[in-house]
Amino acid sequence: MNLNATLFAQFVVFFILAWFTMKFVWPPLMKALDERAEKIANGLAAADRAKTEVAAAEKRAQAELASARDEGQKRIGDAEKRAQAIIEEAKRTASEEAARIVAAARADAEQQVTRAREELRAQVAGLAVKGAEQILRREVNAAAHADLLNQLKTEL
């Protein structure tokens, strides 16, 4: 066996193997590696986009929460104002009703006082007539002396 021929044969087999590997094995491997690198890059880009979207969504959520909180505070304020207005209206209505009741009571009291005075005048006139009858020892005709009795009532 010749060392040179063996070495030369191993060289030829090595180059054929290298050529075969470079022609048929290497391109699919490189393609697979490139596709994997592209998927990784796309995944990282998607993760970055997702982070920015999450941050934007979080900001929107915070803004919506603040808006809802402000709207809630506004509604509470409006409700408090409305309640205060209702209370004031009820107070005003109650005050008007009390004034009306007091005025009606005063008018009723004045009517009762007037009625009591009229009754008292009638009684005094009757007593005056009876007193005059006893003084004169005769009966005084009330129908004949009606003008005199009315004048006496108005003076009392």
MDTraj code that builds the backbone (N, CA, C; nanometers):
import mdtraj as md
import numpy as np

residues = "MET ASN LEU ASN ALA THR LEU PHE ALA GLN PHE VAL VAL PHE PHE ILE LEU ALA TRP PHE THR MET LYS PHE VAL TRP PRO PRO LEU MET LYS ALA LEU ASP GLU ARG ALA GLU LYS ILE ALA ASN GLY LEU ALA ALA ALA ASP ARG ALA LYS THR GLU VAL ALA ALA ALA GLU LYS ARG ALA GLN ALA GLU LEU ALA SER ALA ARG ASP GLU GLY GLN LYS ARG ILE GLY ASP ALA GLU LYS ARG ALA GLN ALA ILE ILE GLU GLU ALA LYS ARG THR ALA SER GLU GLU ALA ALA ARG ILE VAL ALA ALA ALA ARG ALA ASP ALA GLU GLN GLN VAL THR ARG ALA ARG GLU GLU LEU ARG ALA GLN VAL ALA GLY LEU ALA VAL LYS GLY ALA GLU GLN ILE LEU ARG ARG GLU VAL ASN ALA ALA ALA HIS ALA ASP LEU LEU ASN GLN LEU LYS THR GLU LEU".split()
xyz = np.array([
    [0.0817, -0.1150, 0.0000],
    [0.0000, 0.0000, 0.0000],
    [0.0879, 0.1237, 0.0000],
    [0.0481, 0.2056, -0.0825],
    [0.1253, 0.3247, -0.1056],
    [0.0615, 0.4374, -0.0250],
    [0.1451, 0.5063, 0.0480],
    [0.0980, 0.6137, 0.1352],
    [0.0503, 0.7306, 0.0532],
    [0.1140, 0.7592, -0.0515],
    [0.0731, 0.8705, -0.1370],
    [-0.0605, 0.8422, -0.2032],
    [-0.0810, 0.7242, -0.2526],
    [-0.2083, 0.6914, -0.3177],
    [-0.3200, 0.6923, -0.2166],
    [-0.2990, 0.6450, -0.0953],
    [-0.4003, 0.6436, 0.0102],
    [-0.4323, 0.7857, 0.0519],
    [-0.3288, 0.8634, 0.0664],
    [-0.3489, 1.0028, 0.1040],
    [-0.4233, 1.0764, -0.0053],
    [-0.3862, 1.0489, -0.1303],
    [-0.4541, 1.1131, -0.2404],
    [-0.6001, 1.0685, -0.2469],
    [-0.6287, 0.9409, -0.2246],
    [-0.7648, 0.8875, -0.2267],
    [-0.8445, 0.9495, -0.1112],
    [-0.7862, 0.9626, 0.0037],
    [-0.8554, 1.0246, 0.1177],
    [-0.8843, 1.1716, 0.0885],
    [-0.7891, 1.2393, 0.0179],
    [-0.8097, 1.3788, -0.0228],
    [-0.9293, 1.3900, -0.1165],
    [-0.9340, 1.2993, -0.2129],
    [-1.0422, 1.3020, -0.3119],
    [-1.1746, 1.2744, -0.2416],
    [-1.1789, 1.1743, -0.1550],
    [-1.3015, 1.1413, -0.0817],
    [-1.3412, 1.2589, 0.0077],
    [-1.2437, 1.3223, 0.0702],
    [-1.2722, 1.4372, 0.1575],
    [-1.3326, 1.5513, 0.0770],
    [-1.2747, 1.5823, -0.0399],
    [-1.3272, 1.6921, -0.1233],
    [-1.4654, 1.6586, -0.1790],
    [-1.4863, 1.5332, -0.2152],
    [-1.6193, 1.4930, -0.2627],
    [-1.7203, 1.5089, -0.1499],
    [-1.6834, 1.4650, -0.0313],
    [-1.7705, 1.4782, 0.0857],
    [-1.7958, 1.6255, 0.1156],
    [-1.6924, 1.7110, 0.1076],
    [-1.7071, 1.8546, 0.1332],
    [-1.7968, 1.9159, 0.0267],
    [-1.7730, 1.8778, -0.1021],
    [-1.8569, 1.9313, -0.2088],
    [-2.0024, 1.8882, -0.1914],
    [-2.0276, 1.7598, -0.1601],
    [-2.1616, 1.7079, -0.1386],
    [-2.2294, 1.7793, -0.0215],
    [-2.1558, 1.8003, 0.0871],
    [-2.2092, 1.8687, 0.2047],
    [-2.2435, 2.0129, 0.1704],
    [-2.1547, 2.0817, 0.0984],
    [-2.1797, 2.2208, 0.0628],
    [-2.2935, 2.2331, -0.0378],
    [-2.3104, 2.1349, -0.1252],
    [-2.4113, 2.1417, -0.2304],
    [-2.5485, 2.0993, -0.1795],
    [-2.5618, 1.9963, -0.0967],
    [-2.6898, 1.9393, -0.0600],
    [-2.7250, 1.9505, 0.0879],
    [-2.6324, 1.9510, 0.1776],
    [-2.6602, 1.9527, 0.3223],
    [-2.6568, 2.0955, 0.3767],
    [-2.5553, 2.1693, 0.3388],
    [-2.5354, 2.3044, 0.3936],
    [-2.6518, 2.3993, 0.3632],
    [-2.7068, 2.4143, 0.2434],
    [-2.8173, 2.5089, 0.2175],
    [-2.9424, 2.4843, 0.3025],
    [-2.9913, 2.3591, 0.3165],
    [-3.1084, 2.3410, 0.4032],
    [-3.0776, 2.3766, 0.5489],
    [-2.9563, 2.3458, 0.5963],
    [-2.9186, 2.3819, 0.7331],
    [-2.9165, 2.5341, 0.7499],
    [-2.8591, 2.6033, 0.6534],
    [-2.8519, 2.7501, 0.6612],
    [-2.9926, 2.8106, 0.6518],
    [-3.0745, 2.7491, 0.5640],
    [-3.2111, 2.7971, 0.5507],
    [-3.2857, 2.7793, 0.6824],
    [-3.2721, 2.6639, 0.7459],
    [-3.3375, 2.6379, 0.8738],
    [-3.2868, 2.7343, 0.9800],
    [-3.1556, 2.7594, 0.9823],
    [-3.0996, 2.8532, 1.0804],
    [-3.1490, 2.9953, 1.0552],
    [-3.1548, 3.0344, 0.9261],
    [-3.2051, 3.1682, 0.8927],
    [-3.3528, 3.1829, 0.9322],
    [-3.4318, 3.0773, 0.9020],
    [-3.5735, 3.0824, 0.9403],
    [-3.5889, 3.0918, 1.0916],
    [-3.5100, 3.0195, 1.1642],
    [-3.5154, 3.0232, 1.3117],
    [-3.4745, 3.1602, 1.3616],
    [-3.3695, 3.2178, 1.3039],
    [-3.3255, 3.3512, 1.3450],
    [-3.4348, 3.4535, 1.3143],
    [-3.5015, 3.4378, 1.1977],
    [-3.6099, 3.5301, 1.1613],
    [-3.7278, 3.5150, 1.2578],
    [-3.7626, 3.3901, 1.2938],
    [-3.8704, 3.3679, 1.3900],
    [-3.8361, 3.4294, 1.5248],
    [-3.7128, 3.4142, 1.5674],
    [-3.6699, 3.4724, 1.6949],
    [-3.6786, 3.6244, 1.6882],
    [-3.6318, 3.6826, 1.5770],
    [-3.6383, 3.8279, 1.5619],
    [-3.7832, 3.8754, 1.5591],
    [-3.8691, 3.8014, 1.4864],
    [-4.0112, 3.8374, 1.4838],
    [-4.0744, 3.8253, 1.6219],
    [-4.0385, 3.7217, 1.6938],
    [-4.0895, 3.7028, 1.8303],
    [-4.0471, 3.8155, 1.9220],
    [-3.9190, 3.8557, 1.9115],
    [-3.8704, 3.9667, 1.9943],
    [-3.9405, 4.0974, 1.9574],
    [-3.9601, 4.1181, 1.8259],
    [-4.0308, 4.2395, 1.7821],
    [-4.1757, 4.2368, 1.8311],
    [-4.2389, 4.1200, 1.8225],
    [-4.3768, 4.1072, 1.8708],
    [-4.3828, 4.1306, 2.0213],
    [-4.2819, 4.0827, 2.0936],
    [-4.2779, 4.1046, 2.2388],
    [-4.2633, 4.2537, 2.2684],
    [-4.1785, 4.3230, 2.1920],
    [-4.1629, 4.4681, 2.2110],
    [-4.2936, 4.5412, 2.1789],
    [-4.3582, 4.5012, 2.0680],
    [-4.4872, 4.5629, 2.0338],
    [-4.5900, 4.5361, 2.1427],
    [-4.5901, 4.4134, 2.1926],
    [-4.6848, 4.3785, 2.2983],
    [-4.6593, 4.4611, 2.4240],
    [-4.5306, 4.4824, 2.4554],
    [-4.4982, 4.5651, 2.5725],
    [-4.5500, 4.7063, 2.5542],
    [-4.5266, 4.7628, 2.4346],
    [-4.5742, 4.9001, 2.4107],
    [-4.7271, 4.9038, 2.4102],
    [-4.7911, 4.8000, 2.3527],
    [-4.9374, 4.7952, 2.3533],
    [-4.9908, 4.7806, 2.4951],
    [-4.9236, 4.6991, 2.5754],
    [-4.9653, 4.6832, 2.7150],
    [-4.9502, 4.8152, 2.7893],
    [-4.8390, 4.8836, 2.7651],
    [-4.8182, 5.0135, 2.8308],
    [-4.9243, 5.1130, 2.7857],
    [-4.9535, 5.1146, 2.6552],
    [-5.0569, 5.2052, 2.6037],
    [-5.1938, 5.1681, 2.6594],
    [-5.2223, 5.0389, 2.6649],
    [-5.3508, 4.9938, 2.7195],
    [-5.3613, 5.0291, 2.8672],
    [-5.2508, 5.0160, 2.9377],
    [-5.2499, 5.0517, 3.0797],
    [-5.2750, 5.2010, 3.0981],
    [-5.2132, 5.2820, 3.0115],
    [-5.2373, 5.4271, 3.0178],
    [-5.3826, 5.4587, 2.9873],
    [-5.4382, 5.3922, 2.8849],
    [-5.5794, 5.4148, 2.8509],
    [-5.6689, 5.3720, 2.9664],
    [-5.6340, 5.2584, 3.0273],
    [-5.7136, 5.2104, 3.1404],
    [-5.7066, 5.3090, 3.2572],
    [-5.5870, 5.3616, 3.2829],
    [-5.5733, 5.4615, 3.3891],
    [-5.6535, 5.5872, 3.3563],
    [-5.6482, 5.6287, 3.2287],
    [-5.7251, 5.7471, 3.1873],
    [-5.8747, 5.7212, 3.2015],
    [-5.9194, 5.6031, 3.1601],
    [-6.0615, 5.5685, 3.1737],
    [-6.1012, 5.5615, 3.3200],
    [-6.0149, 5.5057, 3.4017],
    [-6.0423, 5.4967, 3.5452],
    [-6.0516, 5.6355, 3.6063],
    [-5.9594, 5.7225, 3.5680],
    [-5.9636, 5.8604, 3.6185],
    [-6.0887, 5.9309, 3.5689],
    [-6.1230, 5.9076, 3.4428],
    [-6.2440, 5.9681, 3.3869],
    [-6.3677, 5.9169, 3.4598],
    [-6.3725, 5.7878, 3.4834],
    [-6.4862, 5.7301, 3.5561],
    [-6.4919, 5.7838, 3.6984],
    [-6.3754, 5.7974, 3.7615],
    [-6.3704, 5.8512, 3.8972],
    [-6.4210, 5.9956, 3.8981],
    [-6.3758, 6.0748, 3.7996],
    [-6.4221, 6.2142, 3.7896],
    [-6.5717, 6.2191, 3.7637],
    [-6.6191, 6.1339, 3.6746],
    [-6.7628, 6.1296, 3.6442],
    [-6.8428, 6.0905, 3.7689],
    [-6.7901, 5.9939, 3.8431],
    [-6.8561, 5.9536, 3.9674],
    [-6.8609, 6.0674, 4.0678],
    [-6.7495, 6.1386, 4.0817],
    [-6.7457, 6.2533, 4.1731],
    [-6.8434, 6.3614, 4.1275],
    [-6.8499, 6.3819, 3.9958],
    [-6.9426, 6.4817, 3.9416],
    [-7.0862, 6.4415, 3.9714],
    [-7.1176, 6.3154, 3.9505],
    [-7.2536, 6.2678, 3.9777],
    [-7.2866, 6.2775, 4.1258],
    [-7.1900, 6.2464, 4.2102],
    [-7.2122, 6.2591, 4.3544],
    [-7.2366, 6.4049, 4.3903],
    [-7.1558, 6.4945, 4.3318],
    [-7.1748, 6.6381, 4.3562],
    [-7.3112, 6.6848, 4.3082],
    [-7.3511, 6.6386, 4.1885],
    [-7.4827, 6.6754, 4.1363],
    [-7.5937, 6.6217, 4.2263],
    [-7.5761, 6.4997, 4.2728],
    [-7.6764, 6.4406, 4.3612],
    [-7.6846, 6.5179, 4.4926],
    [-7.5693, 6.5590, 4.5455],
    [-7.5696, 6.6372, 4.6695],
    [-7.6376, 6.7722, 4.6469],
    [-7.6084, 6.8361, 4.5317],
    [-7.6742, 6.9632, 4.5009],
    [-7.8247, 6.9438, 4.4871],
    [-7.8615, 6.8365, 4.4191],
    [-8.0037, 6.8092, 4.4007],
    [-8.0713, 6.7821, 4.5340],
    [-8.0049, 6.7060, 4.6199],
    [-8.0604, 6.6785, 4.7527],
    [-8.0744, 6.8080, 4.8314],
    [-7.9732, 6.8935, 4.8230],
    [-7.9791, 7.0216, 4.8930],
    [-8.0945, 7.1064, 4.8394],
    [-8.1126, 7.1059, 4.7066],
    [-8.2234, 7.1814, 4.6469],
    [-8.3581, 7.1258, 4.6930],
    [-8.3683, 6.9935, 4.7000],
    [-8.4929, 6.9310, 4.7463],
    [-8.5191, 6.9682, 4.8912],
    [-8.4133, 6.9674, 4.9723],
    [-8.4280, 7.0048, 5.1134],
    [-8.4723, 7.1498, 5.1246],
    [-8.4084, 7.2376, 5.0464],
    [-8.4456, 7.3791, 5.0506],
    [-8.5901, 7.3978, 5.0045],
    [-8.6288, 7.3251, 4.8999],
    [-8.7673, 7.3331, 4.8511],
    [-8.8641, 7.2846, 4.9583],
    [-8.8279, 7.1749, 5.0267],
    [-8.9135, 7.1229, 5.1329],
    [-8.9230, 7.2241, 5.2476],
    [-8.8093, 7.2863, 5.2825],
    [-8.8112, 7.3881, 5.3873],
    [-8.9000, 7.5047, 5.3468],
    [-8.8856, 7.5495, 5.2221],
    [-8.9648, 7.6625, 5.1742],
    [-9.1129, 7.6260, 5.1735],
    [-9.1454, 7.5064, 5.1259],
    [-9.2841, 7.4612, 5.1239],
    [-9.3393, 7.4513, 5.2655],
    [-9.2586, 7.3967, 5.3564],
    [-9.3021, 7.3845, 5.4952],
    [-9.3216, 7.5227, 5.5569],
    [-9.2313, 7.6144, 5.5254],
    [-9.2437, 7.7512, 5.5770],
    [-9.3700, 7.8172, 5.5240],
    [-9.3961, 7.8014, 5.3936],
    [-9.5181, 7.8574, 5.3356],
    [-9.6419, 7.7949, 5.3983],
    [-9.6383, 7.6645, 5.4169],
    [-9.7514, 7.5948, 5.4787],
    [-9.7717, 7.6417, 5.6223],
    [-9.6618, 7.6592, 5.6945],
    [-9.6721, 7.7080, 5.8328],
    [-9.7288, 7.8489, 5.8347],
    [-9.6831, 7.9334, 5.7423],
    [-9.7353, 8.0705, 5.7357],
    [-9.8838, 8.0692, 5.7014],
    [-9.9225, 7.9810, 5.6099],
    [-10.0638, 7.9706, 5.5743],
    [-10.1463, 7.9222, 5.6927],
    [-10.0952, 7.8225, 5.7654],
    [-10.1661, 7.7711, 5.8828],
    [-10.1773, 7.8789, 5.9892],
    [-10.0668, 7.9522, 6.0123],
    [-10.0685, 8.0602, 6.1122],
    [-10.1686, 8.1673, 6.0705],
    [-10.1683, 8.2039, 5.9409],
    [-10.2622, 8.3056, 5.8927],
    [-10.4058, 8.2573, 5.9086],
    [-10.4313, 8.1298, 5.8768],
    [-10.5664, 8.0748, 5.8930],
    [-10.6062, 8.0738, 6.0402],
    [-10.5105, 8.0368, 6.1268],
    [-10.5392, 8.0351, 6.2706],
    [-10.5679, 8.1759, 6.3212],
    [-10.4916, 8.2753, 6.2739],
    [-10.5157, 8.4144, 6.3147],
    [-10.6529, 8.4615, 6.2673],
    [-10.6834, 8.4284, 6.1388],
    [-10.8136, 8.4684, 6.0859],
    [-10.9256, 8.4030, 6.1647],
    [-10.9084, 8.2746, 6.1978],
    [-11.0086, 8.2031, 6.2762],
    [-11.0202, 8.2639, 6.4156],
    [-10.9046, 8.2974, 6.4751],
    [-10.9075, 8.3591, 6.6075],
    [-10.9761, 8.4947, 6.6019],
    [-10.9481, 8.5725, 6.4977],
    [-11.0141, 8.7031, 6.4828],
    [-11.1643, 8.6861, 6.4650],
    [-11.2041, 8.5846, 6.3869],
    [-11.3473, 8.5595, 6.3688],
    [-11.4116, 8.5204, 6.5009],
    [-11.3406, 8.4362, 6.5774],
    [-11.3957, 8.3951, 6.7069],
    [-11.4045, 8.5144, 6.8019],
    [-11.3003, 8.6013, 6.7985],
    [-11.3038, 8.7209, 6.8838],
    [-11.4198, 8.8103, 6.8417],
    [-11.4371, 8.8287, 6.7108],
    [-11.5474, 8.9122, 6.6602],
    [-11.6817, 8.8515, 6.7001],
    [-11.6951, 8.7221, 6.6825],
    [-11.8183, 8.6533, 6.7201],
    [-11.8439, 8.6667, 6.8698],
    [-11.7357, 8.6470, 6.9494],
    [-11.7516, 8.6600, 7.0947],
    [-11.7917, 8.8023, 7.1307],
    [-11.7345, 8.9024, 7.0635],
    [-11.7730, 9.0422, 7.0913],
    [-11.9194, 9.0666, 7.0556],
    [-11.9590, 9.0114, 6.9386],
    [-12.0987, 9.0285, 6.8976],
    [-12.1918, 8.9633, 6.9989],
    [-12.1567, 8.8436, 7.0406],
    [-12.2395, 8.7755, 7.1406],
    [-12.2414, 8.8542, 7.2712],
    [-12.1217, 8.9050, 7.3085],
    [-12.1137, 8.9836, 7.4316],
    [-12.1968, 9.1110, 7.4196],
    [-12.1905, 9.1764, 7.3042],
    [-12.2709, 9.2967, 7.2825],
    [-12.4193, 9.2639, 7.2902],
    [-12.4572, 9.1510, 7.2268],
    [-12.5984, 9.1114, 7.2315],
    [-12.6409, 9.0846, 7.3745],
    [-12.5532, 9.0158, 7.4500],
    [-12.5866, 8.9870, 7.5897],
    [-12.5943, 9.1159, 7.6725],
    [-12.4996, 9.2071, 7.6472],
    [-12.5016, 9.3345, 7.7207],
    [-12.6270, 9.4130, 7.6850],
    [-12.6625, 9.4114, 7.5545],
    [-12.7844, 9.4816, 7.5131],
    [-12.9053, 9.4193, 7.5792],
    [-12.9085, 9.2874, 7.5835],
    [-13.0197, 9.2183, 7.6512],
    [-13.0245, 9.2524, 7.7979],
    [-12.9057, 9.2539, 7.8607],
    [-12.8997, 9.2900, 8.0027],
    [-12.9413, 9.4357, 8.0231],
    [-12.9008, 9.5231, 7.9292],
    [-12.9392, 9.6636, 7.9407],
    [-13.0903, 9.6792, 7.9288],
    [-13.1498, 9.6015, 7.8357],
    [-13.2954, 9.6076, 7.8191],
    [-13.3640, 9.5566, 7.9447],
    [-13.3151, 9.4452, 8.0008],
    [-13.3749, 9.3910, 8.1231],
    [-13.3561, 9.4881, 8.2388],
    [-13.2362, 9.5491, 8.2404],
    [-13.2124, 9.6482, 8.3460],
    [-13.3047, 9.7672, 8.3304],
    [-13.3242, 9.8093, 8.2076],
    [-13.4148, 9.9215, 8.1839],
    [-13.5568, 9.8834, 8.2172],
    [-13.5977, 9.7592, 8.1882],
    [-13.7321, 9.7131, 8.2221],
    [-13.7539, 9.7170, 8.3712],
    [-13.6527, 9.6716, 8.4400],
    [-13.6676, 9.6698, 8.5850],
    [-13.6710, 9.8120, 8.6410],
    [-13.5886, 9.8981, 8.5770],
    [-13.5890, 10.0365, 8.6245],
    [-13.7225, 10.1007, 8.5915],
    [-13.7709, 10.0827, 8.4781],
    [-13.8950, 10.1473, 8.4360],
    [-14.0174, 10.0677, 8.4783],
    [-14.0016, 9.9493, 8.5222],
    [-14.1024, 9.8566, 8.5640],
    [-14.2057, 9.8327, 8.4541],
    [-14.1594, 9.8375, 8.3417],
    [-14.2453, 9.8032, 8.2305],
    [-14.1602, 9.7368, 8.1227],
    [-14.2235, 9.6749, 8.0298],
    [-14.1511, 9.6027, 7.9265],
    [-14.1181, 9.6966, 7.8138],
    [-13.9922, 9.6866, 7.7672],
    [-13.9472, 9.7673, 7.6560],
    [-13.9637, 9.6810, 7.5311],
    [-14.0179, 9.7352, 7.4250],
    [-14.0402, 9.6624, 7.3018],
    [-13.9106, 9.6661, 7.2201],
    [-13.8503, 9.5493, 7.1992],
    [-13.7235, 9.5415, 7.1275],
    [-13.7409, 9.5756, 6.9811],
    [-13.8513, 9.5407, 6.9194],
    [-13.8742, 9.5701, 6.7789],
    [-13.8908, 9.7193, 6.7577],
    [-13.9559, 9.7863, 6.8497],
    [-13.9789, 9.9292, 6.8363],
    [-13.8517, 10.0078, 6.8604],
    [-13.7689, 9.9582, 6.9430],
    [-13.6470, 10.0303, 6.9793],
    [-13.5217, 9.9655, 6.9188],
    [-13.5339, 9.9010, 6.8016],
    [-13.4230, 9.8297, 6.7378],
    [-13.3109, 9.9244, 6.7017],
    [-13.3422, 10.0435, 6.6525],
    [-13.2375, 10.1389, 6.6191],
    [-13.1584, 10.1777, 6.7425],
    [-13.2276, 10.1993, 6.8499],
    [-13.1624, 10.2365, 6.9761],
    [-13.0729, 10.1240, 7.0247],
    [-13.1208, 9.9997, 7.0125],
    [-13.0408, 9.8841, 7.0561],
    [-12.9174, 9.8645, 6.9663],
    [-12.9330, 9.8841, 6.8345],
    [-12.8183, 9.8709, 6.7429],
    [-12.7145, 9.9770, 6.7737],
    [-12.7567, 10.0991, 6.8026],
    [-12.6647, 10.2056, 6.8389],
    [-12.5900, 10.1699, 6.9664],
    [-12.6630, 10.1097, 7.0627],
    [-12.6032, 10.0680, 7.1892],
    [-12.4986, 9.9581, 7.1634],
    [-12.5291, 9.8642, 7.0718],
    [-12.4334, 9.7575, 7.0395],
    [-12.3063, 9.8130, 6.9806],
    [-12.3181, 9.9076, 6.8877],
    [-12.1986, 9.9636, 6.8246],
    [-12.1148, 10.0428, 6.9230],
    [-12.1770, 10.1042, 7.0194],
    [-12.1013, 10.1808, 7.1195],
    [-12.0246, 10.0890, 7.2120],
    [-12.0772, 9.9730, 7.2388],
    [-12.0113, 9.8778, 7.3262],
    [-11.8981, 9.8131, 7.2500],
])
top = md.Topology()
chain = top.add_chain()
for i, resn in enumerate(residues, 1):
    res = top.add_residue(resn, chain, resSeq=i)
    for name in ("N", "CA", "C"):
        top.add_atom(name, md.element.get_by_symbol(name[0]), res)
traj = md.Trajectory(xyz[None], top)
